Amino acid sequence: MLSREQLIAEIKKKRSFLCVGLDPDLDKLPDFLKSYPEPIFEFNKRIIDATRDLCVAYKPNSAFFESYGIKGLQALIDTCKYLPKDTLNIIDAKRGDIGNTSDKYARAFFDESTSGMNFDAITITPYMGNDSVKPYLAYEGKWVIILALTSSVGSKDFQYLETEGGYLYETIIKKANTWAGADRIMYVVGATKSTEFTNIRAYAPDNFLLVPGVGAQGGSLEDVCKYGMTKDCGLLVNSSRSIIYASSGEDFAEAARAEALKLQQQMAEELEKAGI
Amino acid sequence: MLSREQLIAEIKKKRSFLCVGLDPDLDKLPDFLKSYPEPIFEFNKRIIDATRDLCVAYKPNSAFFESYGIKGLQALIDTCKYLPKDTLNIIDAKRGDIGNTSDKYARAFFDESTSGMNFDAITITPYMGNDSVKPYLAYEGKWVIILALTSSVGSKDFQYLETEGGYLYETIIKKANTWAGADRIMYVVGATKSTEFTNIRAYAPDNFLLVPGVGAQGGSLEDVCKYGMTKDCGLLVNSSRSIIYASSGEDFAEAARAEALKLQQQMAEELEKAGI
């Protein structure tokens, strides 16, 4: 588990603010792995081994594991246990429900004694308000990462609705920032809207932003940094498919490392530029 | 799997629009069940056996199962397989994510060949817009039940934000009703706001509404029916705790049946009043 200070220290040490997204899809896994008893875990393990010095966070996407039933959940549990201690380990679950149900989801992902999993952070959908977030914050030191602005087409349906406090996603960030500090709350902000980082930084100057959509989804790392970076970095930039599926051959782990290295080197430059 | 017509036929036949919520909590289970190899499934099985002629839907809450890791998921899979063919079987999962991830969640709950589960319907959080709903609708005959208005305190944080089309939850219903018809989409509407059913019926005249919050959470069945019932009923009223935890003794199943029967009898009266 990493505190805000520890996360910032890791970013400075590794010269990276890369989050590697683990979205394992059996149809895309290298053929030779399919004969392993646990192909999904074996895939994740090798990706982790190949990238752990280049990134500061991992983000398994729960849906990909859940789609395989018991075997998928076992792979998620095993992956969770295998994740390094010096990275921020995020379960991308987008949960959101009333208090007593959120309490159960918090156990599912934060309480190893009941579920077998002990992630550091979870992505949350904020629609149900404070109730849906509180139970996670009750776990000392754990993070919630609240969905604000996504890079998908559907973001236009509701996230940009005009409300008294600005667009809906802005109202959400402003409100959620009254629930806990920047040491407990991050926001998901889609990278295809990089100019909007300027606005967000006006009312969320210190929160880390988890930025999907660089790489496969088309966002520009340079823009994200230009508008979103703070004096403590304040960014975790996620890449999933462009790293983990860089090759579908036996060299997939080396290829993943090469992609991660490319991003890490760009990130090192951006940190240098910002004097971090 | 029940179509809209079949669901309406079941409601008329059983004189009930009751949905039994399955929120199994090991701490609340009768002691004698704890020696069974699968106490959660055993509990659900007996609740189902005791109530299946009195209700038209079941709604396992995924969080409660997930909190127990592998054992919990196995209990959910076994429960799913055990659910009757003549009830609408809803997984209360409140998922919501971008298209390629929603596709995986859809497999997790709708595609038995990969996950072991084959629910008829799933609850969805709409924040990510159309992307997050489409992949579920791609499964012929399956339902999505979109979160609109909840009965929790946190509903005030965002659901009542004023937008051009009315409160946020109203804008969501209006928009989502352009995505598919009343034969594929239902909405979650919290029962503590029963006067608001009148408004909702103005723009969602035909959709079934899944109404939590009658019973333990304090809503009135009479008010829900007065303002929300349509000529086809149009309501599924959920009760979880007041039924499944009616007794913590060996008689829990009989006690659950007695509670379900009370609700079913009230529902039969309401259907009679409405000439259904």
Boltz contact constraints between the chains, C-beta under 6 A:
constraints:
  - contact:
      token1: [A, 63]
      token2: [B, 101]
      max_distance: 6.0
  - contact:
      token1: [A, 63]
      token2: [B, 104]
      max_distance: 6.0
  - contact:
      token1: [A, 63]
      token2: [B, 105]
      max_distance: 6.0
  - contact:
      token1: [A, 64]
      token2: [B, 104]
      max_distance: 6.0
  - contact:
      token1: [A, 66]
      token2: [B, 108]
      max_distance: 6.0
  - contact:
      token1: [A, 67]
      token2: [B, 104]
      max_distance: 6.0
  - contact:
      token1: [A, 67]
      token2: [B, 107]
      max_distance: 6.0
  - contact:
      token1: [A, 67]
      token2: [B, 108]
      max_distance: 6.0
  - contact:
      token1: [A, 67]
      token2: [B, 114]
      max_distance: 6.0
  - contact:
      token1: [A, 67]
      token2: [B, 115]
      max_distance: 6.0
  - contact:
      token1: [A, 69]
      token2: [B, 115]
      max_distance: 6.0
  - contact:
      token1: [A, 69]
      token2: [B, 116]
      max_distance: 6.0
  - contact:
      token1: [A, 70]
      token2: [B, 73]
      max_distance: 6.0
  - contact:
      token1: [A, 73]
      token2: [B, 70]
      max_distance: 6.0
  - contact:
      token1: [A, 73]
      token2: [B, 73]
      max_distance: 6.0
  - contact:
      token1: [A, 94]
      token2: [B, 96]
      max_distance: 6.0
  - contact:
      token1: [A, 94]
      token2: [B, 97]
      max_distance: 6.0
  - contact:
      token1: [A, 96]
      token2: [B, 94]
      max_distance: 6.0
  - contact:
      token1: [A, 96]
      token2: [B, 125]
      max_distance: 6.0
  - contact:
      token1: [A, 97]
      token2: [B, 94]
      max_distance: 6.0
  - contact:
      token1: [A, 98]
      token2: [B, 152]
      max_distance: 6.0
  - contact:
      token1: [A, 101]
      token2: [B, 63]
      max_distance: 6.0
  - contact:
      token1: [A, 104]
      token2: [B, 63]
      max_distance: 6.0
  - contact:
      token1: [A, 104]
      token2: [B, 64]
      max_distance: 6.0
  - contact:
      token1: [A, 104]
      token2: [B, 67]
      max_distance: 6.0
  - contact:
      token1: [A, 105]
      token2: [B, 63]
      max_distance: 6.0
  - contact:
      token1: [A, 107]
      token2: [B, 67]
      max_distance: 6.0
  - contact:
      token1: [A, 108]
      token2: [B, 66]
      max_distance: 6.0
  - contact:
      token1: [A, 108]
      token2: [B, 67]
      max_distance: 6.0
  - contact:
      token1: [A, 114]
      token2: [B, 67]
      max_distance: 6.0
  - contact:
      token1: [A, 115]
      token2: [B, 67]
      max_distance: 6.0
  - contact:
      token1: [A, 115]
      token2: [B, 69]
      max_distance: 6.0
  - contact:
      token1: [A, 116]
      token2: [B, 69]
      max_distance: 6.0
  - contact:
      token1: [A, 125]
      token2: [B, 96]
      max_distance: 6.0
  - contact:
      token1: [A, 125]
      token2: [B, 125]
      max_distance: 6.0
  - contact:
      token1: [A, 125]
      token2: [B, 127]
      max_distance: 6.0
  - contact:
      token1: [A, 127]
      token2: [B, 125]
      max_distance: 6.0
  - contact:
      token1: [A, 127]
      token2: [B, 127]
      max_distance: 6.0
  - contact:
      token1: [A, 128]
      token2: [B, 150]
      max_distance: 6.0
  - contact:
      token1: [A, 128]
      token2: [B, 154]
      max_distance: 6.0
  - contact:
      token1: [A, 129]
      token2: [B, 154]
      max_distance: 6.0
  - contact:
      token1: [A, 129]
      token2: [B, 157]
      max_distance: 6.0
  - contact:
      token1: [A, 129]
      token2: [B, 158]
      max_distance: 6.0
  - contact:
      token1: [A, 130]
      token2: [B, 154]
      max_distance: 6.0
  - contact:
      token1: [A, 130]
      token2: [B, 157]
      max_distance: 6.0
  - contact:
      token1: [A, 131]
      token2: [B, 152]
      max_distance: 6.0
  - contact:
      token1: [A, 131]
      token2: [B, 153]
      max_distance: 6.0
  - contact:
      token1: [A, 131]
      token2: [B, 154]
      max_distance: 6.0
  - contact:
      token1: [A, 132]
      token2: [B, 154]
      max_distance: 6.0
  - contact:
      token1: [A, 150]
      token2: [B, 128]
      max_distance: 6.0
  - contact:
      token1: [A, 152]
      token2: [B, 98]
      max_distance: 6.0
  - contact:
      token1: [A, 152]
      token2: [B, 131]
      max_distance: 6.0
  - contact:
      token1: [A, 153]
      token2: [B, 131]
      max_distance: 6.0
  - contact:
      token1: [A, 154]
      token2: [B, 128]
      max_distance: 6.0
  - contact:
      token1: [A, 154]
      token2: [B, 129]
      max_distance: 6.0
  - contact:
      token1: [A, 154]
      token2: [B, 130]
      max_distance: 6.0
  - contact:
      token1: [A, 154]
      token2: [B, 131]
      max_distance: 6.0
  - contact:
      token1: [A, 154]
      token2: [B, 132]
      max_distance: 6.0
  - contact:
      token1: [A, 157]
      token2: [B, 129]
      max_distance: 6.0
  - contact:
      token1: [A, 157]
      token2: [B, 130]
      max_distance: 6.0
  - contact:
      token1: [A, 157]
      token2: [B, 175]
      max_distance: 6.0
  - contact:
      token1: [A, 158]
      token2: [B, 129]
      max_distance: 6.0
  - contact:
      token1: [A, 161]
      token2: [B, 163]
      max_distance: 6.0
  - contact:
      token1: [A, 163]
      token2: [B, 161]
      max_distance: 6.0
  - contact:
      token1: [A, 175]
      token2: [B, 157]
      max_distance: 6.0
